[in-house]
């Protein structure tokens, strides 16, 4: 029973391989029968070989002919094989029937090999499907129960146990662990997670149990979006593939027309025999067929897409893999792209008579009542330095939007905010702090003043931190010959220039609205033609859509940016942009090599058919062998450099 089950799986999943094996068996039996003059047995075996090996190709070829009114390679192969069979019967040279059967056999073997190569590429891409889990542990009223992931709703609480796959994107409410995110981001090291952090569907929980809150529908999870765009990438055809397919249809007509002329003219022009003429015309139909040319592009691009997925680079189509290799200019958003998007305390300056600890304690006490990102940054820094007692009780705390926050401690007013907010209550501002504040603001930092009663205690400088890899990534792009690298930001000029100078960007456009970013992309396209845009926010969506290639930051990016972009960096690592460009350039090089090889080999086989004494099986071996070599050449892109 076990062997029967295995055989059944083999037939279901690899019918092309089974057909090729049976076809080969009947070819061998037919050839053996001819050797002992068993013509009846030989005909039956060879007929079986023709039917088993050629049925699928004949069906596809006739379907294309009658439904699309087009000729394709499958039909040309069948016509050549049947022509050899009829010629063998006519001349009573029955080994020509074997030649036709061998043609079909080699064509069937080639189809099986092509199917294997394509399935390997597809498995490499679609392996993400195996990362999904069907059930989740729903936590309700202190009880846990397993339910289908599809039934989860936003706001549900679920339990992720050690060693289990995370069922859907969620926020950590309780627990600490290390999550293996390699399948999503390509990063091999586990990522520490604690309350407030986001976890992704399909990632592997480490040592700790987590209580999670579902914050978006399961069908909108990062993993499901990846799977959808991968499926889309497999069906969408890049411009080069569309051109080759149009070329194939016209080329097939030319091959048939030339084949008919070759089957008629040589006896009148060169006094060939009709048998030789028809045989050479049949070989021409085989060797001139554009199988290798057609296979030169899509296997290569699908392999490149699979390679990118392994590195945390998600290409939404083969067209974008082609396009990224040709970009000549790149525009970057600043906040959340070149920077982390999370403001952090970078400096504390205390006034004379006060300490940095006193300044931070008072500011954190006030900001603990605030949800403003700047206030959260101050509180987070207080926790990082283990500041004690910063959450002292204050009374009558009130935030004044755009200005600051005020409260009372022991009936004494305490304030934190802009200098104008402080000056409204305190007339005298220390000159040394004013000078320090101006210098900090010139370098793009936000300055928060802290005061109690009628005294300024000091100031806190806060800045959005530049990504650690940004400078090296920009330098790498310059070494690759990118013609222009620019920054587009809605932030002020001082902050934008400070970030740009730190990482080596020369052109800066600041104070931009979303439509103004789009206009600059259009201007860059007029100068450089092919322009990439890298962004993460909703305000980047128009520019991402306008760019030749839109690149979104996957982890930090908004849903709109992820949907609009052509390429998603799942790791949020800027150096992956250079890796994507190199992959695009490699794919272009391999495609060109494949096309040149395919055309060259066709010309060599055509010349050998008329100059030499090529047999039909030898022509088939050369033709199908070149097709397999082209496919294997494309699979080189599966290898990560």
N, C-alpha and C positions, 0 to 999 in steps of 0.2 A: 504493500500500500504506500509506503514511503517513496519508493521509486516512481510509482504512478503519479503521486502528488508532485514530485519534482519535475517529472516529464510534462505534466499539465501546466505548471508554472512556466516552464521553458517555452512551450508552444504559445501560451498566452502573451508572454512578455517579449519573446524573440521569434515571431513568426517568419521574419525575413531570413534569419539564420537557419531555421528548420527547412525552409524552402530551398535555400542554397545547398544544404547537406543532401536532401533528397534528390535534387537536380543532379548533383555530382555523382551520387550513387547510380542513378539510371544512365548517366553518360558512360560511366565505367562499364556497366553491364551491357549497354548497347555496343560499345566498342569491342568488348570481349566476344559478343555474339557474332559481330562481323568477322572477327578473326577465324571463327570456326564455320563461317558461311551459314550461320543461322539467321537469315534475313528477316524472317517473320518475327522472331524474338527481338532482334535488333531494332526493327521498326517500332515495335510496341514500347521498348525501353526508351528509345530516343523520343518518341511521341510524348511519353510521360515526362521526360526531361524538359521538352519544350513547354508543355502545359504547366508543370509545377514551377519551373524557373521563370517563365515568361508571362504567366497569367496576370500578375499584379502590374507589370510594366505595360502590358497590352491594354489593360483596363484603364490605367491612368492616361496613357497616350490617346486612346479613343475618346475618353471623356473630355480631354483638352481639345481634341479635334472637333467634336460635335457640339460641345457646349460653348467653348470659347473661340472656335474657328481658328485655332492656332496649332502649329506643329510643335512637338517637343522632342527631347532626346529619347524618351522611352519608345515612342513610336518609330523613330529612325532605327533604333536597335532591333526592334521586332521585325521591321521590314527587311533589314539586312540579313537577319537569321533565316527568315522564311525564304528569302531569295536564294540563299545558299542551299537550303533544303530542296527547293524546286530545281535548282541547277544541278544538284547531285542526282536527283531522280531522272532528269532529262538526259544527262550524260552517262547515267548508270555508274557514276563515280560516287558510290555511297558514302565515302569518307567525307565528302562535302557536307552531307547531312550532319555528320559528327562535328564538322567545323561550325555549323550553325548552332548546334547544341552547346558546344564549348563557348561560343559567343554569349549565349544566354546564361550559361553557368557563371562565366566570369562577371557578367553584368549583375547577376544575382549576388555573387560574393561581394562585389563592390558595393552594392546596395546595402548588404548586411553590415559591411565595415563602416559605411557612411552612417548608417543608423546607430551603430555602436558609438561612433565618435560624437554624434549629435546628442545621444542619450547621456554620454559622459559629461558633456558640457551642460546639459540641462540638469543633471543630478547635482553638479557643482553649484549651479545657481539656485535650484529649487530645494536644496538641502535645508533651507530656512523653514520649510514646511514642517520638518521633523522637530523643530524647536517648540512648536505649539503644544499646549496641553489641553485636554478636553474638559477638565473639571477644576473647580476651585473650592477652597474651604471657606464657606460663608460663616461669619460670626454674627449671631443674633442672640441677644439676651443671655450672653455668656456661654452659649452653646455653639458648637461647630457642626456643620453638615456640608457634605459634598454636593455641589450643584454644577450643571453645565456652565462653562464660561460664557456662553452666549446669553445666559439669563441674568448675568450681572448687570447692575444698574449703577449710574453715577451716584456716589455717596455710600455705597455698600462697603462694609468692612470685611476684609478677608485675611486669612492666616496663611503665611508662607513658611513652611517648615524647612529645617536644614536639609540641604541636598535636593530640594525640589525646584522645578522650573517655576518662575514667576508667571502666573496665568495671564495677567494683563497689566498695562501701565497703571501705576498707582503711586501714592505718596506714603512714606513711612510714618506711622503714628507712634509705634512703640517698637523697641528692640534695636539692636546693632548687629551688623554682620558685614561680610565681604562678599560682593556679588561678582561672579564671573560674567563680564559683558562682552567677551571675545566674539560671540556670534553676531552681535549687533554692531559693535564699534571696531572690531579688529584688534583691540588692545588685549594683550595676553595676561597682564597683571590684574588680579581682582581689585575692585573698587570698594572702598569702605563706605558703608551707608549707615546713617543714623536718622533720628526723627527729623522730618522736614525734607529729606532727600527724595528724589524721584527714582523709581525702579521701573524697568522695562519688561514687557512680555517676552518670554523666550530666554531670559537670562537665568543663570543658575545660582540659587541661594547657597551661601557658604555655611558657616558654623552656627548662626543665630536664627531663632524664630522671630518672625516679624508680624506685626499687626499693620495692615495696609488699608488705605482708603482709596477706592476707585474714583478717579477724577475725570475720566472720559470713557465713552462707550468702548467695549472690547474691540469692536470692528474698526475703531479709529486708532488703535494702538500703533506704536512705531513699527512693530514687526509686521502687522497686517498691511501697513502702508508700503513697507519694503516689498512684501510678497506681491502686492498689486502692481507696483511699478516694474518689478521683474517680469511679471506675466505680460505687461504691456510692452516691455522692451523686446520680448521674444516675438511679438506679433508685428510690431512696427518695423518697417524697412527703411534703412537710411537711403539717401539720395544715390549713392554709388550702386547699391544693390538694385534699386529701381531702374537705374540706367542699364545695368547689366541684363536685367530681365527683359527690358524692351529690346536691347541689342540681340538677346537670344532669339526672340521671336522672329525678327528680321533675318538674323543669321541662319536660322533653321530653314526658312524659305529659300535662301540662297543656296544652302547645301543641297536641298532637294532638287532645285533647278539645275545646279551644276551636275549633280548625280545623274539626272535624266539625260543631260547632254553627253556625259561620259559613257552612258549606256548605249548611245546611238551613234555618235560621231566617229570614234576611233576606227571601226572597220572601214569607213570611207576615207579617212585621213591617213591612217598608218597601216592599214591592211591587217588589223588585229582580228583574231577569230571572235565570234560572238560570245563564246563561252568565256574567253579571257576578258573581253570587254565588260560583260555583266559582272564577272567576279571582281574585277578591279573597281567597278562602280559601287559594288556592295561594300568593299573594304573602305572606299572613300566615304560612304555614308557613316561608317563606324568611326574612323579616325578623325573626321572633320567635325564630329558632334561636339558642342561646347560644354560638355559636362564639367570639366576641370575649371573652365572659365566661370561657370555659374557658381561653383563651390568655392570660389576664391575669396568671397567677402563675408557672408553671414557667419560661417563657422568661426572665422577669425574674430569678428566683432563680438559674438556671443562669448567666446573665450575671454576676450578682454573685459566684458561686463562681469563675468564670473571672477576674474582676477581682481577687479576693483572691489567687488563685494567682500572678498577675503581680506582686503586691506582697509575696510571701513569706508569705501568710496562707492556710492550708489549711483550708477548711471541709469537714467530712466529710459534710454533708447540707444541703439547703435549709432544713430545719427549724432547724438551728443558726444559719444566716444570719438567719432571722427572729428567733430567740430573743436573739441578741447585741444586737440593736437595742433590746430592751426591758429589759435588766438595770438594776437600781436599786442594786445593791451589788456590790462586787468584793472578794474575799479573795485575798491574796498569800501564798505561801510566801516565806521569806526566802532561805535558802541556795540558790544556783544560779538564783534567780529575780530577786529584787531585788539580790542580790550575784552576783559572778562564779562563786562556788563554789570558787575557788582561793585559798588563803591566800597572802599576800605579806608580806614584811618591810616594815614602815612606819617603824620607828625603832630606832636603836641607841644605848644610853646606856652609856658606859664609866665604870668606877670611877676614882677619883683615881689617877694614876700609870700609867694604861693608855690606849690609843687605841681608837677604834672598829674600826680595821683589825685590831688584835690580838684583840678580842672576836669579830669575824666570822670571822677565820681559824681560831681554835680551835673555834668552834661548827660551822663548815662541815666541818672535818676530821673531827669526830665524826659529824656527820649524814650524811656521805658513805657511811657504813656502814648507814644507816637507810633504810627504805622508808616511814616515817611521813610524811603530808602536810606536817606542820610542818617536819620535817627536809628534805624536798624543797624547800620554799619557801626555806629558808635557803641551800641549795646553789644553787638557781636564782639567788638574789640575788647570791651570790658570783660566779657566772659573768657576770651582767649587769654588775657593776662591774669585771670582769676582774681579780679578786683572784688574785694569783700564789701558787702553792705551798700552796693551802689543802688539797690532798689529800696532805699529808705522812703518811707511814706511821705508824700507831698500832698498838699491840699489845693483845691481850686485850680488844678492844672488845666490850661487852655491853650490850644494851638491856634496861631494866627497864620492862615495859609499864605505861603510865599514870603513869610517874614521870620517866624520862629515860634518858640513855645515858652510860656511863662507859668510858674507855679509858686507856691508858698511853702516855706519850711520854717516852722516856729514863727509864723506870721511875717517872715522876712521874704520879700520877693526875689526869686531866682529866675534867670533868663538864659536862653541859648538860641542863637539865630544869627541873622545877617548883622553887619555892622550898623546899618541904619536902624534896625530894631533895637539894638543896644543903645545907640546914641539918643533915641527918643526918651530914654530914662536916665542915661548917664551922660553928662555933658563933656567930661574929660576922658579922652581915650589916650593911653600911653603912646607916645610917638614911636617908640621902638617896636611896639606891636603893630602899629599902623604900617610901618615900613616892611616888617616881616610879612604882613598880610598882602601887601601889594606885590611883593616878590613871589609869594606862593600863587597868587591869582594869575600872574604873568606866565607861570608854568602850567596853567590849566587846572589848578586845584580849587576845590570849593572850601571856603573858610567859614567855620562856625565859631562865633564869639560866645564866651561864657562869662556871666556876671552874676553877682549876688549883692542885693541891696544897692549901694551906690559905688561898688568896686568892680572893676574888670579883673577876673581871675586869670584869663588867658584865652587862647584860641586853639582850635583843632582843625587840621588840614585833612581833607578827604579827597580821594581821587579814584577814578575807575582805573584799575590796574591793567597795564599792558600785558597781553598774553606772553608768557616766557619765550615761546618759540617764534614770535612775530618777526623779530629782527632777522633771525637766521632764515626764515621763510622768504622774506622780501629779498634778501641778498641772493638766495638760491634762484629766485625767479629772474633777477637781473642777470645772473650768470648764464641762464638759459636763453638769454637774448630777447626777453619780452620788451617790446618797444616803449611802452609807457605803463607806469604803475601809479595810480592816483588814489586819493582818498576823497570820499563823498560823505559828508556828515551834516546833520542838522545842528550840531553843537557850535559853540562860539569859535571865533578864529584863533584866539589864544590857546585854547585847549587843543584844537585840531592841529595847530602848528607844533605844539609841544610833543604830541604823540607822534606826528609825522617825522620830526627831527630825531626822535628817540629810536625809531625803527628803520629810518633810511628812505622814506617816501618823499619825493621832491615836489609833486603837484598836489595841492590841497584845495578843495572846494568846501567851504563851511557855510553855516546858516542856511542850509538847503531844505526846501520843502520836498515832499515825494515827487511832485511833477518836475521840479527843477533837477533832481537826480536823473530822471528819465531824459530830460533835454541834454544833459551833459553826456549821457551814454550815446545819444544820437549823434552828437558832435564828434565824439571819439570814433564812432563807426564811420563817419565821413572821412576821417583821417587814416584810421587803421583797418577799416573794414570789419575785421573779426575781433570782438571785444567780449571779455568775460566780466561778470559782476558778481561779487561775493557779498552776501548780506545775511541777516537773520531776522529782521523785524517786518512788521506789516508795512511800514513806510518804505521798505526796500522792494516790495512786490512789483510795482510798476517798472522799476529799473531792471529787476531780475527777468521780467517778461520781455523787455525790450532788447536786452543783451543777446548776443549770439549764443552765449552759454551762461545761464544763471546758476550760481553755486550757492547753496544754502548751508548754514551751520546746523547740523542735525540735532544735536542735544539741546542747544540754546535757542534754536530757531522757532519762530512762530509757525502755526499751522499754515497760514497763508503763504509764508515764504517757502515752506517745504513743498506745498502743492504747486507753487509757481515755478520753482527752480527746476533746472534740467539735471543737476548733479547735487547730491546731498553728501556732506562730509559727516559721517556718523560719529566720528571721534572728536569733532570740533578742533582738529589739529590742522593748523594752517599749512604745515609742510606737506600735507596730503594733496594740496593744489598742484605742487610741482610733480608729485607722483602721478596725479591724474593726467597732467600734460604729457609726461613721459610715456604713459600707457597709451594715450591717444596717438602720439608720434610713432610708437612701436607698432600699433595696429595699422597705421597708414603705410609704414614701411613693409610690413608683412603682406598686406593686401596688394601693394604694388609688385612685390616679389612674386606673389602667387599669380597675378594676372600676366606678368611677363613670362613666367614659366609655362603657364597654360597655353598662351598663344604660341610661344616658341615651340612647344612640344607638338602642338597641332600641325604647325608648318613642317616640322621634321617628319612626322608620320605621313603627311600628304606626299611629301617629296619621296620618301622611301617606298610608298605604294607604287609610284610610276617609274622611279629610277631603278629600284631594286626588285626583288622577287618576294614581297611580303605576303604571308598567308593571312587568312582571316583571323584565326586565333591569335597570331602574333600582333595583328593590328588591335585586337580587342585588349590584349594584355597591356600594350603600350598606352591605349586610350584610358582604360579603367585604372591602370597603375598610376598614371599622371593625376587622375582625379583623387585617388586615395592619398597620394603624396601632398596634394594641395590642401586637403582637409587636415592631414597630420601637421602640415606646416602651420595652419591656423591655430591648432591646439597648442602650439608653443606658447601662446599668450597666457595659458593657464598657469605657467610657471611665474612665481613672484621673484623678481630680482632682489 
